[in-house]
Amino acid sequence: MNAWVIVLIAGLLETGWALGLKYSDGFTKPIPSILTVIGAAASFWLLSIAMKDLPVGTAYAVWVGIGAVGTAILSVFLFGDPVNLMRVVGVLLIIGGIIALKFA
């Protein structure tokens, strides 16, 4: 499988485990806690596989960027996080950075 696809999946899993942290309620809820730990482990494992073929800095930055953007967007819908101009601009800047790293 292509390293970029692997880092994309790892980034999506990062979004999942970051949101899972909220649902786990400080690791006091067993099922969300277990799913969060499994998601985090899978995300790290896939990132390590992608780093076999991608530069470390690029793979890590893209992984974090996907996770940050996914978490920021989904938290608006799932948790009612506020939406304002600065947040939208911030997310767009992260997306721009991910695109720039992909083509660098």
PDB file as gemmi writes it, atoms N, CA and C in Angstrom:
CRYST1    1.000    1.000    1.000  90.00  90.00  90.00 P 1                      
ATOM      1  N   MET A   1       0.848  -1.184   0.000  1.00  0.00           N  
ATOM      2  CA  MET A   1       0.000   0.000   0.000  1.00  0.00           C  
ATOM      3  C   MET A   1       0.892   1.245   0.000  1.00  0.00           C  
ATOM      4  N   ASN A   2       0.450   2.266  -0.673  1.00  0.00           N  
ATOM      5  CA  ASN A   2       1.177   3.521  -0.788  1.00  0.00           C  
ATOM      6  C   ASN A   2       1.348   4.179   0.590  1.00  0.00           C  
ATOM      7  N   ALA A   3       2.559   4.707   0.853  1.00  0.00           N  
ATOM      8  CA  ALA A   3       2.848   5.322   2.153  1.00  0.00           C  
ATOM      9  C   ALA A   3       1.929   6.504   2.444  1.00  0.00           C  
ATOM     10  N   TRP A   4       1.525   7.248   1.416  1.00  0.00           N  
ATOM     11  CA  TRP A   4       0.627   8.386   1.626  1.00  0.00           C  
ATOM     12  C   TRP A   4      -0.755   7.918   2.063  1.00  0.00           C  
ATOM     13  N   VAL A   5      -1.211   6.802   1.521  1.00  0.00           N  
ATOM     14  CA  VAL A   5      -2.499   6.245   1.933  1.00  0.00           C  
ATOM     15  C   VAL A   5      -2.409   5.772   3.384  1.00  0.00           C  
ATOM     16  N   ILE A   6      -1.288   5.159   3.725  1.00  0.00           N  
ATOM     17  CA  ILE A   6      -1.097   4.678   5.097  1.00  0.00           C  
ATOM     18  C   ILE A   6      -1.099   5.842   6.085  1.00  0.00           C  
ATOM     19  N   VAL A   7      -0.389   6.925   5.753  1.00  0.00           N  
ATOM     20  CA  VAL A   7      -0.362   8.068   6.675  1.00  0.00           C  
ATOM     21  C   VAL A   7      -1.737   8.736   6.743  1.00  0.00           C  
ATOM     22  N   LEU A   8      -2.491   8.707   5.670  1.00  0.00           N  
ATOM     23  CA  LEU A   8      -3.861   9.233   5.690  1.00  0.00           C  
ATOM     24  C   LEU A   8      -4.731   8.414   6.652  1.00  0.00           C  
ATOM     25  N   ILE A   9      -4.655   7.097   6.556  1.00  0.00           N  
ATOM     26  CA  ILE A   9      -5.432   6.245   7.456  1.00  0.00           C  
ATOM     27  C   ILE A   9      -4.990   6.454   8.899  1.00  0.00           C  
ATOM     28  N   ALA A  10      -3.679   6.562   9.107  1.00  0.00           N  
ATOM     29  CA  ALA A  10      -3.158   6.815  10.459  1.00  0.00           C  
ATOM     30  C   ALA A  10      -3.678   8.142  10.999  1.00  0.00           C  
ATOM     31  N   GLY A  11      -3.742   9.166  10.144  1.00  0.00           N  
ATOM     32  CA  GLY A  11      -4.259  10.469  10.558  1.00  0.00           C  
ATOM     33  C   GLY A  11      -5.745  10.419  10.893  1.00  0.00           C  
ATOM     34  N   LEU A  12      -6.497   9.639  10.129  1.00  0.00           N  
ATOM     35  CA  LEU A  12      -7.923   9.489  10.426  1.00  0.00           C  
ATOM     36  C   LEU A  12      -8.119   8.757  11.751  1.00  0.00           C  
ATOM     37  N   LEU A  13      -7.271   7.759  11.998  1.00  0.00           N  
ATOM     38  CA  LEU A  13      -7.327   7.079  13.291  1.00  0.00           C  
ATOM     39  C   LEU A  13      -6.940   8.018  14.429  1.00  0.00           C  
ATOM     40  N   GLU A  14      -6.011   8.936  14.141  1.00  0.00           N  
ATOM     41  CA  GLU A  14      -5.651   9.923  15.168  1.00  0.00           C  
ATOM     42  C   GLU A  14      -6.863  10.776  15.525  1.00  0.00           C  
ATOM     43  N   THR A  15      -7.616  11.182  14.519  1.00  0.00           N  
ATOM     44  CA  THR A  15      -8.844  11.922  14.773  1.00  0.00           C  
ATOM     45  C   THR A  15      -9.764  11.106  15.672  1.00  0.00           C  
ATOM     46  N   GLY A  16      -9.900   9.819  15.363  1.00  0.00           N  
ATOM     47  CA  GLY A  16     -10.769   8.952  16.152  1.00  0.00           C  
ATOM     48  C   GLY A  16     -10.338   8.835  17.598  1.00  0.00           C  
ATOM     49  N   TRP A  17      -9.036   8.620  17.831  1.00  0.00           N  
ATOM     50  CA  TRP A  17      -8.624   8.451  19.233  1.00  0.00           C  
ATOM     51  C   TRP A  17      -8.618   9.778  19.979  1.00  0.00           C  
ATOM     52  N   ALA A  18      -8.379  10.886  19.273  1.00  0.00           N  
ATOM     53  CA  ALA A  18      -8.459  12.185  19.950  1.00  0.00           C  
ATOM     54  C   ALA A  18      -9.890  12.456  20.421  1.00  0.00           C  
ATOM     55  N   LEU A  19     -10.860  12.160  19.572  1.00  0.00           N  
ATOM     56  CA  LEU A  19     -12.262  12.307  19.973  1.00  0.00           C  
ATOM     57  C   LEU A  19     -12.626  11.293  21.050  1.00  0.00           C  
ATOM     58  N   GLY A  20     -12.024  10.111  20.952  1.00  0.00           N  
ATOM     59  CA  GLY A  20     -12.257   9.077  21.948  1.00  0.00           C  
ATOM     60  C   GLY A  20     -11.825   9.502  23.341  1.00  0.00           C  
ATOM     61  N   LEU A  21     -10.795  10.342  23.414  1.00  0.00           N  
ATOM     62  CA  LEU A  21     -10.364  10.843  24.720  1.00  0.00           C  
ATOM     63  C   LEU A  21     -11.495  11.592  25.411  1.00  0.00           C  
ATOM     64  N   LYS A  22     -12.250  12.351  24.637  1.00  0.00           N  
ATOM     65  CA  LYS A  22     -13.385  13.082  25.201  1.00  0.00           C  
ATOM     66  C   LYS A  22     -14.462  12.106  25.677  1.00  0.00           C  
ATOM     67  N   TYR A  23     -14.769  11.128  24.817  1.00  0.00           N  
ATOM     68  CA  TYR A  23     -15.810  10.153  25.164  1.00  0.00           C  
ATOM     69  C   TYR A  23     -15.409   9.262  26.333  1.00  0.00           C  
ATOM     70  N   SER A  24     -14.097   9.053  26.523  1.00  0.00           N  
ATOM     71  CA  SER A  24     -13.643   8.176  27.607  1.00  0.00           C  
ATOM     72  C   SER A  24     -13.798   8.820  28.981  1.00  0.00           C  
ATOM     73  N   ASP A  25     -14.018  10.133  28.987  1.00  0.00           N  
ATOM     74  CA  ASP A  25     -14.237  10.873  30.234  1.00  0.00           C  
ATOM     75  C   ASP A  25     -13.101  10.617  31.234  1.00  0.00           C  
ATOM     76  N   GLY A  26     -11.884  10.916  30.744  1.00  0.00           N  
ATOM     77  CA  GLY A  26     -10.718  10.727  31.613  1.00  0.00           C  
ATOM     78  C   GLY A  26     -10.417   9.261  31.876  1.00  0.00           C  
ATOM     79  N   PHE A  27     -10.699   8.408  30.913  1.00  0.00           N  
ATOM     80  CA  PHE A  27     -10.515   6.960  31.014  1.00  0.00           C  
ATOM     81  C   PHE A  27     -11.328   6.348  32.150  1.00  0.00           C  
ATOM     82  N   THR A  28     -12.494   6.921  32.402  1.00  0.00           N  
ATOM     83  CA  THR A  28     -13.389   6.359  33.422  1.00  0.00           C  
ATOM     84  C   THR A  28     -14.496   5.503  32.796  1.00  0.00           C  
ATOM     85  N   LYS A  29     -14.653   5.592  31.480  1.00  0.00           N  
ATOM     86  CA  LYS A  29     -15.656   4.782  30.781  1.00  0.00           C  
ATOM     87  C   LYS A  29     -14.916   3.680  30.012  1.00  0.00           C  
ATOM     88  N   PRO A  30     -15.157   2.426  30.372  1.00  0.00           N  
ATOM     89  CA  PRO A  30     -14.341   1.333  29.833  1.00  0.00           C  
ATOM     90  C   PRO A  30     -14.347   1.177  28.307  1.00  0.00           C  
ATOM     91  N   ILE A  31     -15.513   1.128  27.690  1.00  0.00           N  
ATOM     92  CA  ILE A  31     -15.564   0.864  26.245  1.00  0.00           C  
ATOM     93  C   ILE A  31     -14.910   1.995  25.452  1.00  0.00           C  
ATOM     94  N   PRO A  32     -15.278   3.267  25.667  1.00  0.00           N  
ATOM     95  CA  PRO A  32     -14.580   4.323  24.938  1.00  0.00           C  
ATOM     96  C   PRO A  32     -13.079   4.357  25.237  1.00  0.00           C  
ATOM     97  N   SER A  33     -12.702   4.020  26.456  1.00  0.00           N  
ATOM     98  CA  SER A  33     -11.280   4.016  26.822  1.00  0.00           C  
ATOM     99  C   SER A  33     -10.522   2.945  26.049  1.00  0.00           C  
ATOM    100  N   ILE A  34     -11.088   1.751  25.983  1.00  0.00           N  
ATOM    101  CA  ILE A  34     -10.449   0.650  25.261  1.00  0.00           C  
ATOM    102  C   ILE A  34     -10.334   0.971  23.772  1.00  0.00           C  
ATOM    103  N   LEU A  35     -11.417   1.495  23.192  1.00  0.00           N  
ATOM    104  CA  LEU A  35     -11.397   1.854  21.770  1.00  0.00           C  
ATOM    105  C   LEU A  35     -10.384   2.967  21.493  1.00  0.00           C  
ATOM    106  N   THR A  36     -10.257   3.900  22.420  1.00  0.00           N  
ATOM    107  CA  THR A  36      -9.294   4.992  22.263  1.00  0.00           C  
ATOM    108  C   THR A  36      -7.869   4.450  22.261  1.00  0.00           C  
ATOM    109  N   VAL A  37      -7.557   3.566  23.179  1.00  0.00           N  
ATOM    110  CA  VAL A  37      -6.200   2.994  23.257  1.00  0.00           C  
ATOM    111  C   VAL A  37      -5.901   2.158  22.012  1.00  0.00           C  
ATOM    112  N   ILE A  38      -6.860   1.383  21.559  1.00  0.00           N  
ATOM    113  CA  ILE A  38      -6.667   0.582  20.349  1.00  0.00           C  
ATOM    114  C   ILE A  38      -6.461   1.488  19.136  1.00  0.00           C  
ATOM    115  N   GLY A  39      -7.280   2.545  19.025  1.00  0.00           N  
ATOM    116  CA  GLY A  39      -7.134   3.490  17.918  1.00  0.00           C  
ATOM    117  C   GLY A  39      -5.787   4.184  17.931  1.00  0.00           C  
ATOM    118  N   ALA A  40      -5.330   4.577  19.112  1.00  0.00           N  
ATOM    119  CA  ALA A  40      -4.031   5.242  19.227  1.00  0.00           C  
ATOM    120  C   ALA A  40      -2.905   4.286  18.820  1.00  0.00           C  
ATOM    121  N   ALA A  41      -2.967   3.060  19.300  1.00  0.00           N  
ATOM    122  CA  ALA A  41      -1.926   2.078  18.956  1.00  0.00           C  
ATOM    123  C   ALA A  41      -1.900   1.819  17.454  1.00  0.00           C  
ATOM    124  N   ALA A  42      -3.073   1.659  16.855  1.00  0.00           N  
ATOM    125  CA  ALA A  42      -3.141   1.423  15.409  1.00  0.00           C  
ATOM    126  C   ALA A  42      -2.621   2.622  14.633  1.00  0.00           C  
ATOM    127  N   SER A  43      -2.960   3.815  15.089  1.00  0.00           N  
ATOM    128  CA  SER A  43      -2.512   5.029  14.434  1.00  0.00           C  
ATOM    129  C   SER A  43      -0.986   5.148  14.479  1.00  0.00           C  
ATOM    130  N   PHE A  44      -0.392   4.914  15.651  1.00  0.00           N  
ATOM    131  CA  PHE A  44       1.065   4.966  15.785  1.00  0.00           C  
ATOM    132  C   PHE A  44       1.732   3.890  14.932  1.00  0.00           C  
ATOM    133  N   TRP A  45       1.160   2.703  14.918  1.00  0.00           N  
ATOM    134  CA  TRP A  45       1.731   1.607  14.141  1.00  0.00           C  
ATOM    135  C   TRP A  45       1.732   1.943  12.652  1.00  0.00           C  
ATOM    136  N   LEU A  46       0.602   2.445  12.150  1.00  0.00           N  
ATOM    137  CA  LEU A  46       0.532   2.812  10.734  1.00  0.00           C  
ATOM    138  C   LEU A  46       1.478   3.960  10.415  1.00  0.00           C  
ATOM    139  N   LEU A  47       1.590   4.930  11.324  1.00  0.00           N  
ATOM    140  CA  LEU A  47       2.535   6.027  11.102  1.00  0.00           C  
ATOM    141  C   LEU A  47       3.955   5.480  10.993  1.00  0.00           C  
ATOM    142  N   SER A  48       4.307   4.534  11.830  1.00  0.00           N  
ATOM    143  CA  SER A  48       5.658   3.967  11.782  1.00  0.00           C  
ATOM    144  C   SER A  48       5.909   3.240  10.459  1.00  0.00           C  
ATOM    145  N   ILE A  49       4.883   2.603   9.928  1.00  0.00           N  
ATOM    146  CA  ILE A  49       5.016   1.937   8.625  1.00  0.00           C  
ATOM    147  C   ILE A  49       5.209   2.971   7.517  1.00  0.00           C  
ATOM    148  N   ALA A  50       4.426   4.052   7.562  1.00  0.00           N  
ATOM    149  CA  ALA A  50       4.550   5.100   6.541  1.00  0.00           C  
ATOM    150  C   ALA A  50       5.933   5.737   6.575  1.00  0.00           C  
ATOM    151  N   MET A  51       6.522   5.827   7.769  1.00  0.00           N  
ATOM    152  CA  MET A  51       7.839   6.455   7.904  1.00  0.00           C  
ATOM    153  C   MET A  51       8.964   5.625   7.295  1.00  0.00           C  
ATOM    154  N   LYS A  52       8.683   4.381   6.912  1.00  0.00           N  
ATOM    155  CA  LYS A  52       9.689   3.593   6.201  1.00  0.00           C  
ATOM    156  C   LYS A  52       9.989   4.214   4.846  1.00  0.00           C  
ATOM    157  N   ASP A  53       8.960   4.852   4.238  1.00  0.00           N  
ATOM    158  CA  ASP A  53       9.101   5.396   2.890  1.00  0.00           C  
ATOM    159  C   ASP A  53       9.032   6.917   2.817  1.00  0.00           C  
ATOM    160  N   LEU A  54       8.556   7.552   3.853  1.00  0.00           N  
ATOM    161  CA  LEU A  54       8.423   9.013   3.856  1.00  0.00           C  
ATOM    162  C   LEU A  54       9.409   9.622   4.846  1.00  0.00           C  
ATOM    163  N   PRO A  55       9.844  10.856   4.582  1.00  0.00           N  
ATOM    164  CA  PRO A  55      10.684  11.530   5.572  1.00  0.00           C  
ATOM    165  C   PRO A  55       9.929  11.677   6.894  1.00  0.00           C  
ATOM    166  N   VAL A  56      10.640  11.526   7.996  1.00  0.00           N  
ATOM    167  CA  VAL A  56      10.019  11.562   9.323  1.00  0.00           C  
ATOM    168  C   VAL A  56       9.244  12.861   9.540  1.00  0.00           C  
ATOM    169  N   GLY A  57       9.873  13.987   9.271  1.00  0.00           N  
ATOM    170  CA  GLY A  57       9.224  15.281   9.501  1.00  0.00           C  
ATOM    171  C   GLY A  57       7.960  15.450   8.679  1.00  0.00           C  
ATOM    172  N   THR A  58       8.004  15.009   7.438  1.00  0.00           N  
ATOM    173  CA  THR A  58       6.835  15.124   6.563  1.00  0.00           C  
ATOM    174  C   THR A  58       5.716  14.206   7.029  1.00  0.00           C  
ATOM    175  N   ALA A  59       6.049  12.949   7.285  1.00  0.00           N  
ATOM    176  CA  ALA A  59       5.018  11.981   7.708  1.00  0.00           C  
ATOM    177  C   ALA A  59       4.372  12.425   9.013  1.00  0.00           C  
ATOM    178  N   TYR A  60       5.188  12.852   9.965  1.00  0.00           N  
ATOM    179  CA  TYR A  60       4.653  13.252  11.262  1.00  0.00           C  
ATOM    180  C   TYR A  60       3.776  14.497  11.131  1.00  0.00           C  
ATOM    181  N   ALA A  61       4.238  15.489  10.382  1.00  0.00           N  
ATOM    182  CA  ALA A  61       3.472  16.728  10.229  1.00  0.00           C  
ATOM    183  C   ALA A  61       2.143  16.479   9.519  1.00  0.00           C  
ATOM    184  N   VAL A  62       2.143  15.638   8.500  1.00  0.00           N  
ATOM    185  CA  VAL A  62       0.900  15.331   7.786  1.00  0.00           C  
ATOM    186  C   VAL A  62      -0.047  14.558   8.707  1.00  0.00           C  
ATOM    187  N   TRP A  63       0.489  13.607   9.457  1.00  0.00           N  
ATOM    188  CA  TRP A  63      -0.319  12.823  10.414  1.00  0.00           C  
ATOM    189  C   TRP A  63      -0.970  13.731  11.443  1.00  0.00           C  
ATOM    190  N   VAL A  64      -0.171  14.611  12.038  1.00  0.00           N  
ATOM    191  CA  VAL A  64      -0.702  15.549  13.036  1.00  0.00           C  
ATOM    192  C   VAL A  64      -1.724  16.489  12.404  1.00  0.00           C  
ATOM    193  N   GLY A  65      -1.418  16.969  11.200  1.00  0.00           N  
ATOM    194  CA  GLY A  65      -2.325  17.887  10.521  1.00  0.00           C  
ATOM    195  C   GLY A  65      -3.677  17.259  10.236  1.00  0.00           C  
ATOM    196  N   ILE A  66      -3.660  16.027   9.735  1.00  0.00           N  
ATOM    197  CA  ILE A  66      -4.924  15.325   9.468  1.00  0.00           C  
ATOM    198  C   ILE A  66      -5.699  15.147  10.771  1.00  0.00           C  
ATOM    199  N   GLY A  67      -5.010  14.740  11.806  1.00  0.00           N  
ATOM    200  CA  GLY A  67      -5.661  14.556  13.097  1.00  0.00           C  
ATOM    201  C   GLY A  67      -6.228  15.846  13.654  1.00  0.00           C  
ATOM    202  N   ALA A  68      -5.457  16.929  13.536  1.00  0.00           N  
ATOM    203  CA  ALA A  68      -5.906  18.222  14.068  1.00  0.00           C  
ATOM    204  C   ALA A  68      -7.113  18.749  13.299  1.00  0.00           C  
ATOM    205  N   VAL A  69      -7.053  18.688  11.984  1.00  0.00           N  
ATOM    206  CA  VAL A  69      -8.168  19.181  11.168  1.00  0.00           C  
ATOM    207  C   VAL A  69      -9.413  18.322  11.392  1.00  0.00           C  
ATOM    208  N   GLY A  70      -9.242  17.009  11.361  1.00  0.00           N  
ATOM    209  CA  GLY A  70     -10.381  16.122  11.573  1.00  0.00           C  
ATOM    210  C   GLY A  70     -11.019  16.319  12.932  1.00  0.00           C  
ATOM    211  N   THR A  71     -10.182  16.443  13.955  1.00  0.00           N  
ATOM    212  CA  THR A  71     -10.694  16.643  15.309  1.00  0.00           C  
ATOM    213  C   THR A  71     -11.396  17.988  15.437  1.00  0.00           C  
ATOM    214  N   ALA A  72     -10.807  19.024  14.882  1.00  0.00           N  
ATOM    215  CA  ALA A  72     -11.410  20.362  14.969  1.00  0.00           C  
ATOM    216  C   ALA A  72     -12.770  20.401  14.275  1.00  0.00           C  
ATOM    217  N   ILE A  73     -12.852  19.796  13.107  1.00  0.00           N  
ATOM    218  CA  ILE A  73     -14.112  19.823  12.355  1.00  0.00           C  
ATOM    219  C   ILE A  73     -15.176  18.959  13.042  1.00  0.00           C  
ATOM    220  N   LEU A  74     -14.821  17.736  13.382  1.00  0.00           N  
ATOM    221  CA  LEU A  74     -15.817  16.847  13.990  1.00  0.00           C  
ATOM    222  C   LEU A  74     -16.258  17.311  15.373  1.00  0.00           C  
ATOM    223  N   SER A  75     -15.374  17.973  16.101  1.00  0.00           N  
ATOM    224  CA  SER A  75     -15.760  18.427  17.443  1.00  0.00           C  
ATOM    225  C   SER A  75     -16.822  19.530  17.385  1.00  0.00           C  
ATOM    226  N   VAL A  76     -16.901  20.227  16.265  1.00  0.00           N  
ATOM    227  CA  VAL A  76     -17.971  21.217  16.087  1.00  0.00           C  
ATOM    228  C   VAL A  76     -19.321  20.503  16.061  1.00  0.00           C  
ATOM    229  N   PHE A  77     -19.372  19.399  15.322  1.00  0.00           N  
ATOM    230  CA  PHE A  77     -20.630  18.670  15.172  1.00  0.00           C  
ATOM    231  C   PHE A  77     -20.944  17.779  16.369  1.00  0.00           C  
ATOM    232  N   LEU A  78     -19.917  17.171  16.936  1.00  0.00           N  
ATOM    233  CA  LEU A  78     -20.151  16.216  18.022  1.00  0.00           C  
ATOM    234  C   LEU A  78     -20.282  16.868  19.392  1.00  0.00           C  
ATOM    235  N   PHE A  79     -19.525  17.942  19.624  1.00  0.00           N  
ATOM    236  CA  PHE A  79     -19.480  18.540  20.957  1.00  0.00           C  
ATOM    237  C   PHE A  79     -19.910  20.006  20.991  1.00  0.00           C  
ATOM    238  N   GLY A  80     -20.311  20.526  19.831  1.00  0.00           N  
ATOM    239  CA  GLY A  80     -20.764  21.911  19.785  1.00  0.00           C  
ATOM    240  C   GLY A  80     -19.652  22.938  19.969  1.00  0.00           C  
ATOM    241  N   ASP A  81     -18.416  22.557  19.606  1.00  0.00           N  
ATOM    242  CA  ASP A  81     -17.321  23.528  19.696  1.00  0.00           C  
ATOM    243  C   ASP A  81     -17.647  24.750  18.837  1.00  0.00           C  
ATOM    244  N   PRO A  82     -17.211  25.919  19.264  1.00  0.00           N  
ATOM    245  CA  PRO A  82     -17.557  27.133  18.519  1.00  0.00           C  
ATOM    246  C   PRO A  82     -16.858  27.211  17.159  1.00  0.00           C  
ATOM    247  N   VAL A  83     -17.513  27.893  16.240  1.00  0.00           N  
ATOM    248  CA  VAL A  83     -16.942  28.162  14.922  1.00  0.00           C  
ATOM    249  C   VAL A  83     -16.821  29.673  14.802  1.00  0.00           C  
ATOM    250  N   ASN A  84     -15.618  30.118  14.480  1.00  0.00           N  
ATOM    251  CA  ASN A  84     -15.410  31.543  14.230  1.00  0.00           C  
ATOM    252  C   ASN A  84     -14.348  31.695  13.150  1.00  0.00           C  
ATOM    253  N   LEU A  85     -14.141  32.909  12.718  1.00  0.00           N  
ATOM    254  CA  LEU A  85     -13.235  33.165  11.604  1.00  0.00           C  
ATOM    255  C   LEU A  85     -11.825  32.668  11.883  1.00  0.00           C  
ATOM    256  N   MET A  86     -11.304  32.904  13.064  1.00  0.00           N  
ATOM    257  CA  MET A  86      -9.939  32.495  13.375  1.00  0.00           C  
ATOM    258  C   MET A  86      -9.781  30.976  13.343  1.00  0.00           C  
ATOM    259  N   ARG A  87     -10.773  30.252  13.822  1.00  0.00           N  
ATOM    260  CA  ARG A  87     -10.704  28.783  13.775  1.00  0.00           C  
ATOM    261  C   ARG A  87     -10.724  28.284  12.334  1.00  0.00           C  
ATOM    262  N   VAL A  88     -11.592  28.869  11.513  1.00  0.00           N  
ATOM    263  CA  VAL A  88     -11.674  28.475  10.104  1.00  0.00           C  
ATOM    264  C   VAL A  88     -10.356  28.779   9.399  1.00  0.00           C  
ATOM    265  N   VAL A  89      -9.804  29.949   9.617  1.00  0.00           N  
ATOM    266  CA  VAL A  89      -8.520  30.311   9.012  1.00  0.00           C  
ATOM    267  C   VAL A  89      -7.422  29.356   9.488  1.00  0.00           C  
ATOM    268  N   GLY A  90      -7.412  29.039  10.761  1.00  0.00           N  
ATOM    269  CA  GLY A  90      -6.421  28.112  11.294  1.00  0.00           C  
ATOM    270  C   GLY A  90      -6.498  26.752  10.636  1.00  0.00           C  
ATOM    271  N   VAL A  91      -7.700  26.225  10.483  1.00  0.00           N  
ATOM    272  CA  VAL A  91      -7.881  24.923   9.832  1.00  0.00           C  
ATOM    273  C   VAL A  91      -7.428  24.995   8.376  1.00  0.00           C  
ATOM    274  N   LEU A  92      -7.774  26.076   7.690  1.00  0.00           N  
ATOM    275  CA  LEU A  92      -7.350  26.230   6.293  1.00  0.00           C  
ATOM    276  C   LEU A  92      -5.832  26.327   6.178  1.00  0.00           C  
ATOM    277  N   LEU A  93      -5.185  26.978   7.117  1.00  0.00           N  
ATOM    278  CA  LEU A  93      -3.724  27.046   7.110  1.00  0.00           C  
ATOM    279  C   LEU A  93      -3.096  25.669   7.322  1.00  0.00           C  
ATOM    280  N   ILE A  94      -3.679  24.878   8.208  1.00  0.00           N  
ATOM    281  CA  ILE A  94      -3.171  23.519   8.423  1.00  0.00           C  
ATOM    282  C   ILE A  94      -3.328  22.695   7.150  1.00  0.00           C  
ATOM    283  N   ILE A  95      -4.488  22.801   6.505  1.00  0.00           N  
ATOM    284  CA  ILE A  95      -4.718  22.075   5.258  1.00  0.00           C  
ATOM    285  C   ILE A  95      -3.705  22.518   4.198  1.00  0.00           C  
ATOM    286  N   GLY A  96      -3.458  23.819   4.116  1.00  0.00           N  
ATOM    287  CA  GLY A  96      -2.458  24.324   3.184  1.00  0.00           C  
ATOM    288  C   GLY A  96      -1.074  23.760   3.471  1.00  0.00           C  
ATOM    289  N   GLY A  97      -0.737  23.657   4.739  1.00  0.00           N  
ATOM    290  CA  GLY A  97       0.557  23.082   5.115  1.00  0.00           C  
ATOM    291  C   GLY A  97       0.668  21.614   4.738  1.00  0.00           C  
ATOM    292  N   ILE A  98      -0.406  20.871   4.932  1.00  0.00           N  
ATOM    293  CA  ILE A  98      -0.415  19.452   4.556  1.00  0.00           C  
ATOM    294  C   ILE A  98      -0.194  19.306   3.051  1.00  0.00           C  
ATOM    295  N   ILE A  99      -0.904  20.117   2.275  1.00  0.00           N  
ATOM    296  CA  ILE A  99      -0.767  20.068   0.814  1.00  0.00           C  
ATOM    297  C   ILE A  99       0.652  20.431   0.405  1.00  0.00           C  
ATOM    298  N   ALA A 100       1.208  21.479   1.023  1.00  0.00           N  
ATOM    299  CA  ALA A 100       2.578  21.883   0.690  1.00  0.00           C  
ATOM    300  C   ALA A 100       3.573  20.766   0.993  1.00  0.00           C  
ATOM    301  N   LEU A 101       3.419  20.094   2.131  1.00  0.00           N  
ATOM    302  CA  LEU A 101       4.335  19.003   2.468  1.00  0.00           C  
ATOM    303  C   LEU A 101       4.185  17.829   1.533  1.00  0.00           C  
ATOM    304  N   LYS A 102       2.976  17.575   1.077  1.00  0.00           N  
ATOM    305  CA  LYS A 102       2.751  16.464   0.145  1.00  0.00           C  
ATOM    306  C   LYS A 102       3.533  16.681  -1.132  1.00  0.00           C  
ATOM    307  N   PHE A 103       3.609  17.928  -1.593  1.00  0.00           N  
ATOM    308  CA  PHE A 103       4.258  18.212  -2.874  1.00  0.00           C  
ATOM    309  C   PHE A 103       5.708  18.689  -2.725  1.00  0.00           C  
ATOM    310  N   ALA A 104       6.182  18.781  -1.505  1.00  0.00           N  
ATOM    311  CA  ALA A 104       7.568  19.245  -1.282  1.00  0.00           C  
ATOM    312  C   ALA A 104       8.563  18.159  -1.638  1.00  0.00           C  
TER     313      ALA A 104                                                      
END                                                                             
